Amino acid sequence: MKITDKTVVQFHYVLKNEAGEEIESSHGSEPLAYLHGANNTLAGLEKALTDKEAGDKFSVTLQPDEAYGERQEDLIQRVPVKHLQGLPSKNAKWKAGMIAVVHTEQGQRQVTVLKAGKFMITVDINPPLAGKIITFDIDVVDVRAATDEEVQHGHAHGVGGHHH
């Protein structure tokens, strides 16, 4: 079955930066699952997966505009320390370069700590990979028709997908 709108796709990936260094990989865990055509993954990745089938392996390099977007210099903010989550331990302190999670009206968002103070922290709310050229090595594991419920909910259910 080819990957088209309203199919659920399961795939493994290795994400690399412009220098070819591995940033992240799904190998060693369940494959990622998403509902194709529902804007549930990066635009460039979804475009590259269109018409592929289970068993296909390929690489795709994405420019910032089809991945995490260009960096926006005006997305630097000061936020109260209490709003940041994700410290590795209770005794740890926020330091420049660390990635934190902040809850916003649009949901959870990753931010990068630029400067840590006692009560306020300066963060960059650009996605960490904004402005970067990235490459995905993709291994399509499975493609199936989405259920009516998945189409209605706008996301994949089950292994690698959303659990209600």
C-alpha positions as CSV (number, residue, x, y, z in Angstrom):
1,M,0.0,0.0,0.0
2,K,1.3,3.4,-0.9
3,I,1.5,6.3,1.5
4,T,-1.4,8.7,0.7
5,D,-3.8,10.9,2.7
6,K,-5.7,9.0,5.3
7,T,-3.1,6.3,5.7
8,V,-1.3,5.6,9.0
9,V,2.5,5.3,8.5
10,Q,4.9,3.7,10.9
11,F,8.6,4.5,10.4
12,H,12.0,4.5,12.1
13,Y,14.3,7.5,11.6
14,V,17.7,8.8,12.2
15,L,17.9,12.6,12.4
16,K,21.2,14.2,11.4
17,N,22.5,17.8,11.4
18,E,24.1,19.5,8.5
19,A,27.5,18.0,9.4
20,G,26.0,14.5,9.2
21,E,26.1,14.0,13.0
22,E,23.3,12.0,14.6
23,I,20.9,14.2,16.7
24,E,18.2,11.7,17.4
25,S,17.0,8.2,16.4
26,S,13.9,6.1,16.9
27,H,15.8,2.8,16.6
28,G,15.7,0.8,19.8
29,S,12.1,1.8,20.5
30,E,8.7,1.6,18.8
31,P,8.5,3.2,15.3
32,L,6.9,6.6,15.1
33,A,3.3,6.5,13.7
34,Y,1.4,9.4,12.2
35,L,-1.7,10.0,10.1
36,H,-0.6,11.1,6.6
37,G,-2.2,14.3,5.3
38,A,-3.2,15.6,8.7
39,N,-0.2,17.9,9.2
40,N,1.2,15.7,12.0
41,T,4.8,15.8,10.9
42,L,7.2,18.2,9.2
43,A,5.9,19.4,5.8
44,G,9.0,18.3,3.9
45,L,9.1,14.9,5.6
46,E,5.4,14.2,4.8
47,K,6.1,15.3,1.2
48,A,9.1,12.9,1.0
49,L,7.0,10.0,2.4
50,T,4.2,10.4,-0.1
51,D,3.9,7.4,-2.4
52,K,6.4,5.3,-0.4
53,E,5.6,1.8,0.8
54,A,6.5,-0.5,3.7
55,G,10.1,-1.6,3.3
56,D,11.2,1.6,1.6
57,K,14.4,3.1,3.0
58,F,15.6,6.6,1.9
59,S,17.2,9.8,3.1
60,V,15.8,13.3,2.7
61,T,17.5,16.6,3.4
62,L,15.2,19.4,4.5
63,Q,15.8,23.1,4.3
64,P,14.5,25.2,7.3
65,D,11.4,26.3,5.4
66,E,10.2,22.7,5.1
67,A,11.4,21.6,8.6
68,Y,11.3,23.8,11.7
69,G,11.3,27.2,10.0
70,E,13.8,30.1,10.0
71,R,15.1,31.4,13.3
72,Q,13.3,34.5,14.4
73,E,15.5,36.8,16.5
74,D,12.4,38.4,18.2
75,L,11.5,35.1,19.9
76,I,13.7,35.7,23.0
77,Q,11.8,36.1,26.2
78,R,12.3,36.3,30.0
79,V,10.1,33.9,31.9
80,P,9.9,33.1,35.7
81,V,12.0,30.1,36.7
82,K,8.8,28.4,38.0
83,H,7.4,28.0,34.5
84,L,10.3,25.9,33.2
85,Q,10.2,22.1,33.5
86,G,12.7,19.4,32.6
87,L,15.6,19.7,35.0
88,P,17.4,16.3,35.3
89,S,17.2,16.4,39.1
90,K,15.8,18.4,42.0
91,N,19.2,19.9,42.9
92,A,20.1,20.8,39.3
93,K,20.1,24.4,38.2
94,W,19.2,25.9,34.8
95,K,22.3,26.8,32.7
96,A,22.7,28.3,29.2
97,G,22.2,25.8,26.5
98,M,19.8,23.5,28.4
99,I,16.5,22.6,26.8
100,A,13.4,23.2,29.0
101,V,9.7,22.7,28.5
102,V,7.2,25.6,29.0
103,H,3.4,25.2,28.9
104,T,1.8,27.8,26.6
105,E,-1.7,28.5,25.3
106,Q,-0.6,26.5,22.2
107,G,0.5,23.5,24.3
108,Q,3.9,22.4,25.4
109,R,6.9,24.1,23.8
110,Q,10.6,23.4,24.0
111,V,12.8,26.4,24.7
112,T,16.6,26.9,25.0
113,V,18.0,28.6,28.1
114,L,20.1,31.5,27.1
115,K,20.8,33.1,30.5
116,A,19.7,31.8,33.9
117,G,19.0,34.1,36.9
118,K,17.7,33.3,40.3
119,F,14.1,34.2,39.5
120,M,13.9,34.9,35.8
121,I,15.4,33.0,32.9
122,T,16.0,34.3,29.4
123,V,14.9,31.7,26.8
124,D,14.9,31.3,23.1
125,I,11.5,30.0,22.1
126,N,12.5,29.2,18.5
127,P,12.5,25.4,18.0
128,P,16.0,24.1,18.7
129,L,16.4,23.1,15.0
130,A,14.9,26.3,13.6
131,G,17.1,27.7,10.8
132,K,19.0,24.4,10.4
133,I,19.3,22.1,7.4
134,I,18.5,18.6,8.7
135,T,18.6,15.1,7.1
136,F,16.3,12.2,8.0
137,D,17.3,8.5,7.2
138,I,13.9,6.9,7.0
139,D,12.9,3.2,7.1
140,V,9.1,2.8,6.4
141,V,7.9,-0.1,8.6
142,D,4.2,-0.2,7.9
143,V,1.4,1.6,5.9
144,R,-2.3,0.9,6.5
145,A,-5.6,2.6,5.9
146,A,-6.6,4.9,8.8
147,T,-9.7,4.0,10.8
148,D,-12.7,6.4,10.7
149,E,-11.9,7.2,14.3
150,E,-8.2,8.1,13.5
151,V,-9.4,10.4,10.6
152,Q,-12.0,12.0,12.8
153,H,-9.4,12.6,15.6
154,G,-6.7,13.7,13.2
155,H,-4.0,11.4,14.4
156,A,-2.8,7.8,14.5
157,H,-3.7,5.5,17.4
158,G,-1.9,2.5,18.7
159,V,1.8,1.6,18.7
160,G,3.9,4.7,18.0
161,G,0.7,6.9,17.8
162,H,-1.6,8.6,20.3
163,H,-3.2,6.8,23.2
164,H,-6.5,8.0,24.7
